[in-house]
Amino acid sequence: MPSLRLQRVRELLKRAIGETLRREFPVSEVGLITVNDVAVAGDLKSAIVYISILGHADQQKRGLHLLELHRKRIQGLVARSVVLKYTPTLRFMPDDSIERGNRVLAIIDEIEKSSGPAEE
């Protein structure tokens, strides 16, 4: 279990990155970028930012590309809003957990529908 300090830093980074992305990237251009989670290394020098991008496929590709392109600028803006000894090096990863969860729920619904009439 991560320490209380690490959890607080994760939440601060999550909030600051989300706010920075909201200000820097227009929704019409890259879709709606949501920060789902931030995994911070124990030494606080690196962090993986799990994001989901709502929009069509072109917006998702463009959004991920722009995040990688502007990574250092985003890090700088986050460094101004969150005061830490070291600002973590950010890495953006697409988070497909919501899609996987929806797929599991759809499978469960199919199973319930197919087994429901047979029991009656």
PyMOL CGO cylinders between C-alpha atoms (Angstrom):
from pymol import cmd
from pymol.cgo import CYLINDER

trace = [
    CYLINDER, 0.00, 0.00, 0.00, 1.42, 3.38, -0.98, 0.3, 1, 1, 1, 1, 1, 1,
    CYLINDER, 1.42, 3.38, -0.98, 2.28, 5.82, 1.77, 0.3, 1, 1, 1, 1, 1, 1,
    CYLINDER, 2.28, 5.82, 1.77, -0.05, 8.66, 2.67, 0.3, 1, 1, 1, 1, 1, 1,
    CYLINDER, -0.05, 8.66, 2.67, 2.41, 11.18, 1.21, 0.3, 1, 1, 1, 1, 1, 1,
    CYLINDER, 2.41, 11.18, 1.21, 2.56, 9.30, -2.08, 0.3, 1, 1, 1, 1, 1, 1,
    CYLINDER, 2.56, 9.30, -2.08, -1.24, 9.18, -2.27, 0.3, 1, 1, 1, 1, 1, 1,
    CYLINDER, -1.24, 9.18, -2.27, -1.46, 12.92, -1.63, 0.3, 1, 1, 1, 1, 1, 1,
    CYLINDER, -1.46, 12.92, -1.63, 1.13, 13.65, -4.31, 0.3, 1, 1, 1, 1, 1, 1,
    CYLINDER, 1.13, 13.65, -4.31, -0.78, 11.41, -6.77, 0.3, 1, 1, 1, 1, 1, 1,
    CYLINDER, -0.78, 11.41, -6.77, -4.00, 13.31, -6.13, 0.3, 1, 1, 1, 1, 1, 1,
    CYLINDER, -4.00, 13.31, -6.13, -2.30, 16.71, -6.39, 0.3, 1, 1, 1, 1, 1, 1,
    CYLINDER, -2.30, 16.71, -6.39, -0.66, 15.74, -9.68, 0.3, 1, 1, 1, 1, 1, 1,
    CYLINDER, -0.66, 15.74, -9.68, -3.89, 14.28, -11.02, 0.3, 1, 1, 1, 1, 1, 1,
    CYLINDER, -3.89, 14.28, -11.02, -5.78, 17.48, -10.27, 0.3, 1, 1, 1, 1, 1, 1,
    CYLINDER, -5.78, 17.48, -10.27, -3.02, 19.79, -11.58, 0.3, 1, 1, 1, 1, 1, 1,
    CYLINDER, -3.02, 19.79, -11.58, -2.49, 17.82, -14.80, 0.3, 1, 1, 1, 1, 1, 1,
    CYLINDER, -2.49, 17.82, -14.80, -6.23, 17.64, -15.45, 0.3, 1, 1, 1, 1, 1, 1,
    CYLINDER, -6.23, 17.64, -15.45, -6.59, 21.39, -14.98, 0.3, 1, 1, 1, 1, 1, 1,
    CYLINDER, -6.59, 21.39, -14.98, -3.58, 22.08, -17.21, 0.3, 1, 1, 1, 1, 1, 1,
    CYLINDER, -3.58, 22.08, -17.21, -4.91, 19.85, -19.99, 0.3, 1, 1, 1, 1, 1, 1,
    CYLINDER, -4.91, 19.85, -19.99, -8.33, 21.48, -19.75, 0.3, 1, 1, 1, 1, 1, 1,
    CYLINDER, -8.33, 21.48, -19.75, -6.77, 24.93, -20.23, 0.3, 1, 1, 1, 1, 1, 1,
    CYLINDER, -6.77, 24.93, -20.23, -4.20, 24.04, -22.89, 0.3, 1, 1, 1, 1, 1, 1,
    CYLINDER, -4.20, 24.04, -22.89, -6.09, 21.76, -25.31, 0.3, 1, 1, 1, 1, 1, 1,
    CYLINDER, -6.09, 21.76, -25.31, -9.42, 22.73, -26.90, 0.3, 1, 1, 1, 1, 1, 1,
    CYLINDER, -9.42, 22.73, -26.90, -12.05, 19.98, -26.83, 0.3, 1, 1, 1, 1, 1, 1,
    CYLINDER, -12.05, 19.98, -26.83, -13.02, 20.57, -30.46, 0.3, 1, 1, 1, 1, 1, 1,
    CYLINDER, -13.02, 20.57, -30.46, -9.46, 19.81, -31.60, 0.3, 1, 1, 1, 1, 1, 1,
    CYLINDER, -9.46, 19.81, -31.60, -8.39, 16.84, -29.46, 0.3, 1, 1, 1, 1, 1, 1,
    CYLINDER, -8.39, 16.84, -29.46, -11.57, 15.58, -27.82, 0.3, 1, 1, 1, 1, 1, 1,
    CYLINDER, -11.57, 15.58, -27.82, -12.19, 15.55, -24.10, 0.3, 1, 1, 1, 1, 1, 1,
    CYLINDER, -12.19, 15.55, -24.10, -9.02, 14.46, -22.29, 0.3, 1, 1, 1, 1, 1, 1,
    CYLINDER, -9.02, 14.46, -22.29, -9.59, 13.02, -18.84, 0.3, 1, 1, 1, 1, 1, 1,
    CYLINDER, -9.59, 13.02, -18.84, -6.89, 12.07, -16.35, 0.3, 1, 1, 1, 1, 1, 1,
    CYLINDER, -6.89, 12.07, -16.35, -8.02, 8.77, -14.84, 0.3, 1, 1, 1, 1, 1, 1,
    CYLINDER, -8.02, 8.77, -14.84, -5.04, 8.04, -12.61, 0.3, 1, 1, 1, 1, 1, 1,
    CYLINDER, -5.04, 8.04, -12.61, -1.42, 8.94, -11.96, 0.3, 1, 1, 1, 1, 1, 1,
    CYLINDER, -1.42, 8.94, -11.96, 1.13, 6.30, -10.94, 0.3, 1, 1, 1, 1, 1, 1,
    CYLINDER, 1.13, 6.30, -10.94, 4.07, 7.96, -9.21, 0.3, 1, 1, 1, 1, 1, 1,
    CYLINDER, 4.07, 7.96, -9.21, 7.42, 6.27, -8.62, 0.3, 1, 1, 1, 1, 1, 1,
    CYLINDER, 7.42, 6.27, -8.62, 8.57, 5.98, -5.00, 0.3, 1, 1, 1, 1, 1, 1,
    CYLINDER, 8.57, 5.98, -5.00, 11.30, 8.60, -5.52, 0.3, 1, 1, 1, 1, 1, 1,
    CYLINDER, 11.30, 8.60, -5.52, 8.76, 11.00, -7.13, 0.3, 1, 1, 1, 1, 1, 1,
    CYLINDER, 8.76, 11.00, -7.13, 10.99, 11.50, -10.18, 0.3, 1, 1, 1, 1, 1, 1,
    CYLINDER, 10.99, 11.50, -10.18, 8.69, 9.87, -12.73, 0.3, 1, 1, 1, 1, 1, 1,
    CYLINDER, 8.69, 9.87, -12.73, 4.97, 9.45, -13.18, 0.3, 1, 1, 1, 1, 1, 1,
    CYLINDER, 4.97, 9.45, -13.18, 2.72, 7.64, -15.60, 0.3, 1, 1, 1, 1, 1, 1,
    CYLINDER, 2.72, 7.64, -15.60, -0.45, 9.56, -16.37, 0.3, 1, 1, 1, 1, 1, 1,
    CYLINDER, -0.45, 9.56, -16.37, -3.34, 7.32, -17.44, 0.3, 1, 1, 1, 1, 1, 1,
    CYLINDER, -3.34, 7.32, -17.44, -5.68, 9.27, -19.69, 0.3, 1, 1, 1, 1, 1, 1,
    CYLINDER, -5.68, 9.27, -19.69, -8.81, 8.63, -21.67, 0.3, 1, 1, 1, 1, 1, 1,
    CYLINDER, -8.81, 8.63, -21.67, -9.82, 10.70, -24.67, 0.3, 1, 1, 1, 1, 1, 1,
    CYLINDER, -9.82, 10.70, -24.67, -13.48, 10.98, -25.58, 0.3, 1, 1, 1, 1, 1, 1,
    CYLINDER, -13.48, 10.98, -25.58, -14.01, 11.79, -29.22, 0.3, 1, 1, 1, 1, 1, 1,
    CYLINDER, -14.01, 11.79, -29.22, -13.69, 10.14, -32.61, 0.3, 1, 1, 1, 1, 1, 1,
    CYLINDER, -13.69, 10.14, -32.61, -10.58, 8.17, -33.61, 0.3, 1, 1, 1, 1, 1, 1,
    CYLINDER, -10.58, 8.17, -33.61, -8.83, 11.11, -35.29, 0.3, 1, 1, 1, 1, 1, 1,
    CYLINDER, -8.83, 11.11, -35.29, -9.26, 13.26, -32.18, 0.3, 1, 1, 1, 1, 1, 1,
    CYLINDER, -9.26, 13.26, -32.18, -7.90, 10.47, -29.99, 0.3, 1, 1, 1, 1, 1, 1,
    CYLINDER, -7.90, 10.47, -29.99, -4.80, 9.99, -32.14, 0.3, 1, 1, 1, 1, 1, 1,
    CYLINDER, -4.80, 9.99, -32.14, -4.23, 13.73, -32.37, 0.3, 1, 1, 1, 1, 1, 1,
    CYLINDER, -4.23, 13.73, -32.37, -4.75, 14.17, -28.63, 0.3, 1, 1, 1, 1, 1, 1,
    CYLINDER, -4.75, 14.17, -28.63, -2.22, 11.51, -27.72, 0.3, 1, 1, 1, 1, 1, 1,
    CYLINDER, -2.22, 11.51, -27.72, 0.26, 12.91, -30.23, 0.3, 1, 1, 1, 1, 1, 1,
    CYLINDER, 0.26, 12.91, -30.23, -0.12, 16.45, -28.87, 0.3, 1, 1, 1, 1, 1, 1,
    CYLINDER, -0.12, 16.45, -28.87, 0.31, 15.24, -25.31, 0.3, 1, 1, 1, 1, 1, 1,
    CYLINDER, 0.31, 15.24, -25.31, 3.62, 13.63, -26.20, 0.3, 1, 1, 1, 1, 1, 1,
    CYLINDER, 3.62, 13.63, -26.20, 4.67, 16.65, -28.24, 0.3, 1, 1, 1, 1, 1, 1,
    CYLINDER, 4.67, 16.65, -28.24, 3.90, 19.14, -25.44, 0.3, 1, 1, 1, 1, 1, 1,
    CYLINDER, 3.90, 19.14, -25.44, 4.98, 16.91, -22.53, 0.3, 1, 1, 1, 1, 1, 1,
    CYLINDER, 4.98, 16.91, -22.53, 7.74, 19.24, -21.31, 0.3, 1, 1, 1, 1, 1, 1,
    CYLINDER, 7.74, 19.24, -21.31, 5.47, 22.28, -21.42, 0.3, 1, 1, 1, 1, 1, 1,
    CYLINDER, 5.47, 22.28, -21.42, 2.82, 20.41, -19.44, 0.3, 1, 1, 1, 1, 1, 1,
    CYLINDER, 2.82, 20.41, -19.44, 5.48, 19.37, -16.91, 0.3, 1, 1, 1, 1, 1, 1,
    CYLINDER, 5.48, 19.37, -16.91, 6.54, 23.01, -16.55, 0.3, 1, 1, 1, 1, 1, 1,
    CYLINDER, 6.54, 23.01, -16.55, 2.98, 24.20, -15.99, 0.3, 1, 1, 1, 1, 1, 1,
    CYLINDER, 2.98, 24.20, -15.99, 2.38, 21.44, -13.44, 0.3, 1, 1, 1, 1, 1, 1,
    CYLINDER, 2.38, 21.44, -13.44, 5.65, 22.36, -11.69, 0.3, 1, 1, 1, 1, 1, 1,
    CYLINDER, 5.65, 22.36, -11.69, 4.35, 25.90, -11.17, 0.3, 1, 1, 1, 1, 1, 1,
    CYLINDER, 4.35, 25.90, -11.17, 1.11, 24.73, -9.59, 0.3, 1, 1, 1, 1, 1, 1,
    CYLINDER, 1.11, 24.73, -9.59, 2.45, 21.83, -7.48, 0.3, 1, 1, 1, 1, 1, 1,
    CYLINDER, 2.45, 21.83, -7.48, 5.50, 22.64, -5.38, 0.3, 1, 1, 1, 1, 1, 1,
    CYLINDER, 5.50, 22.64, -5.38, 7.73, 19.58, -5.07, 0.3, 1, 1, 1, 1, 1, 1,
    CYLINDER, 7.73, 19.58, -5.07, 11.47, 19.16, -4.78, 0.3, 1, 1, 1, 1, 1, 1,
    CYLINDER, 11.47, 19.16, -4.78, 11.47, 17.33, -8.10, 0.3, 1, 1, 1, 1, 1, 1,
    CYLINDER, 11.47, 17.33, -8.10, 8.76, 17.60, -10.68, 0.3, 1, 1, 1, 1, 1, 1,
    CYLINDER, 8.76, 17.60, -10.68, 8.13, 14.08, -12.00, 0.3, 1, 1, 1, 1, 1, 1,
    CYLINDER, 8.13, 14.08, -12.00, 8.89, 13.27, -15.61, 0.3, 1, 1, 1, 1, 1, 1,
    CYLINDER, 8.89, 13.27, -15.61, 5.46, 12.61, -17.10, 0.3, 1, 1, 1, 1, 1, 1,
    CYLINDER, 5.46, 12.61, -17.10, 4.59, 9.76, -19.45, 0.3, 1, 1, 1, 1, 1, 1,
    CYLINDER, 4.59, 9.76, -19.45, 1.11, 9.63, -20.95, 0.3, 1, 1, 1, 1, 1, 1,
    CYLINDER, 1.11, 9.63, -20.95, -0.56, 6.25, -21.42, 0.3, 1, 1, 1, 1, 1, 1,
    CYLINDER, -0.56, 6.25, -21.42, -4.05, 5.64, -22.79, 0.3, 1, 1, 1, 1, 1, 1,
    CYLINDER, -4.05, 5.64, -22.79, -6.32, 4.04, -20.20, 0.3, 1, 1, 1, 1, 1, 1,
    CYLINDER, -6.32, 4.04, -20.20, -8.81, 1.63, -21.68, 0.3, 1, 1, 1, 1, 1, 1,
    CYLINDER, -8.81, 1.63, -21.68, -10.22, 0.41, -18.36, 0.3, 1, 1, 1, 1, 1, 1,
    CYLINDER, -10.22, 0.41, -18.36, -13.58, 2.11, -18.98, 0.3, 1, 1, 1, 1, 1, 1,
    CYLINDER, -13.58, 2.11, -18.98, -13.92, 0.40, -22.37, 0.3, 1, 1, 1, 1, 1, 1,
    CYLINDER, -13.92, 0.40, -22.37, -12.95, -2.97, -20.84, 0.3, 1, 1, 1, 1, 1, 1,
    CYLINDER, -12.95, -2.97, -20.84, -15.47, -2.45, -18.04, 0.3, 1, 1, 1, 1, 1, 1,
    CYLINDER, -15.47, -2.45, -18.04, -18.22, -1.64, -20.53, 0.3, 1, 1, 1, 1, 1, 1,
    CYLINDER, -18.22, -1.64, -20.53, -17.33, -4.75, -22.54, 0.3, 1, 1, 1, 1, 1, 1,
    CYLINDER, -17.33, -4.75, -22.54, -17.52, -6.92, -19.40, 0.3, 1, 1, 1, 1, 1, 1,
    CYLINDER, -17.52, -6.92, -19.40, -20.91, -5.43, -18.51, 0.3, 1, 1, 1, 1, 1, 1,
    CYLINDER, -20.91, -5.43, -18.51, -22.16, -6.12, -22.06, 0.3, 1, 1, 1, 1, 1, 1,
    CYLINDER, -22.16, -6.12, -22.06, -21.02, -9.74, -21.78, 0.3, 1, 1, 1, 1, 1, 1,
    CYLINDER, -21.02, -9.74, -21.78, -22.77, -10.11, -18.43, 0.3, 1, 1, 1, 1, 1, 1,
    CYLINDER, -22.77, -10.11, -18.43, -25.98, -8.65, -19.94, 0.3, 1, 1, 1, 1, 1, 1,
    CYLINDER, -25.98, -8.65, -19.94, -25.77, -11.13, -22.83, 0.3, 1, 1, 1, 1, 1, 1,
    CYLINDER, -25.77, -11.13, -22.83, -25.33, -14.04, -20.41, 0.3, 1, 1, 1, 1, 1, 1,
    CYLINDER, -25.33, -14.04, -20.41, -28.28, -12.89, -18.31, 0.3, 1, 1, 1, 1, 1, 1,
    CYLINDER, -28.28, -12.89, -18.31, -30.49, -12.51, -21.39, 0.3, 1, 1, 1, 1, 1, 1,
    CYLINDER, -30.49, -12.51, -21.39, -29.57, -15.91, -22.77, 0.3, 1, 1, 1, 1, 1, 1,
    CYLINDER, -29.57, -15.91, -22.77, -29.98, -17.74, -19.45, 0.3, 1, 1, 1, 1, 1, 1,
    CYLINDER, -29.98, -17.74, -19.45, -33.12, -15.86, -18.33, 0.3, 1, 1, 1, 1, 1, 1,
    CYLINDER, -33.12, -15.86, -18.33, -35.83, -17.49, -20.55, 0.3, 1, 1, 1, 1, 1, 1,
    CYLINDER, -35.83, -17.49, -20.55, -34.41, -21.00, -20.13, 0.3, 1, 1, 1, 1, 1, 1,
    CYLINDER, -34.41, -21.00, -20.13, -35.00, -20.92, -16.36, 0.3, 1, 1, 1, 1, 1, 1,
    CYLINDER, -35.00, -20.92, -16.36, -38.65, -19.85, -16.64, 0.3, 1, 1, 1, 1, 1, 1,
]
cmd.load_cgo(trace, "trace")
